[in-house]
Amino acid sequence: GRGAEDLQDLFSINPVTGVVRQIKADSPPQPRRRHSGGFLGGCLVLFGGFDGNYFNDLFYVNLYRNKYQKDAASE
């Protein structure tokens, strides 16, 4: 999310029940905005972004394990 500054939070919503939960994951990426994302299986994939400088990295969040992982090829 973004308030007065970039935040480092992630929420999910169940469209059937309307329940919202915050995902507290290990080792999240640096706060950023203007990133791209999509879903692949049970993972949320995040690419790039901006915090005053542009990122050229790729992370995925395993939504079942609540764990971020960085793609080593993007380093």
C-alpha positions as CSV (number, residue, x, y, z in Angstrom):
1,G,0.0,0.0,0.0
2,R,0.9,3.6,0.0
3,G,0.1,6.4,2.5
4,A,2.4,9.4,2.9
5,E,5.2,6.9,2.0
6,D,5.5,3.5,0.5
7,L,4.3,0.7,2.8
8,Q,5.4,-2.9,3.1
9,D,2.0,-4.6,3.6
10,L,0.0,-7.2,1.8
11,F,-3.7,-8.1,2.3
12,S,-5.9,-10.8,0.8
13,I,-9.7,-10.9,0.6
14,N,-12.0,-13.9,0.2
15,P,-14.5,-12.9,-2.4
16,V,-17.1,-15.4,-1.0
17,T,-17.0,-14.5,2.7
18,G,-15.6,-10.9,2.4
19,V,-13.0,-11.7,5.0
20,V,-9.9,-9.6,4.7
21,R,-6.6,-10.8,6.3
22,Q,-3.1,-9.3,6.4
23,I,-0.4,-11.6,5.1
24,K,2.6,-11.3,7.4
25,A,5.4,-12.9,5.3
26,D,9.1,-13.5,6.0
27,S,11.6,-11.3,4.2
28,P,9.3,-9.0,2.2
29,P,10.8,-6.9,-0.6
30,Q,11.7,-3.2,0.0
31,P,8.6,-0.9,0.1
32,R,7.8,0.3,-3.5
33,R,5.2,1.6,-5.8
34,R,4.5,1.3,-9.6
35,H,5.3,-2.4,-9.6
36,S,3.6,-5.1,-11.7
37,G,2.0,-8.2,-10.3
38,G,0.0,-11.2,-11.2
39,F,-1.0,-14.7,-10.0
40,L,0.6,-17.9,-10.9
41,G,-0.9,-20.9,-9.2
42,G,-0.8,-20.2,-5.4
43,C,1.8,-17.5,-5.8
44,L,1.6,-13.7,-6.3
45,V,4.4,-12.6,-8.6
46,L,5.8,-9.0,-8.2
47,F,8.2,-7.3,-10.6
48,G,10.1,-4.1,-10.4
49,G,8.7,-0.9,-8.9
50,F,10.0,2.5,-7.8
51,D,11.0,4.1,-4.6
52,G,12.9,7.1,-6.0
53,N,15.0,4.6,-7.9
54,Y,13.8,1.9,-10.3
55,F,13.9,-1.8,-9.2
56,N,14.6,-4.6,-11.7
57,D,13.8,-7.5,-9.5
58,L,11.3,-10.3,-9.3
59,F,9.7,-11.7,-6.1
60,Y,7.0,-14.2,-5.6
61,V,4.8,-14.8,-2.5
62,N,3.7,-18.3,-1.8
63,L,0.2,-17.4,-0.4
64,Y,-0.1,-20.8,1.3
65,R,3.2,-20.5,3.2
66,N,3.2,-16.7,3.6
67,K,6.8,-16.5,2.4
68,Y,8.5,-14.2,-0.1
69,Q,11.2,-15.5,-2.3
70,K,13.5,-13.5,-4.6
71,D,14.3,-14.8,-8.0
72,A,18.1,-15.1,-8.1
73,A,18.2,-14.5,-11.9
74,S,16.9,-10.9,-11.3
75,E,20.0,-9.9,-9.3
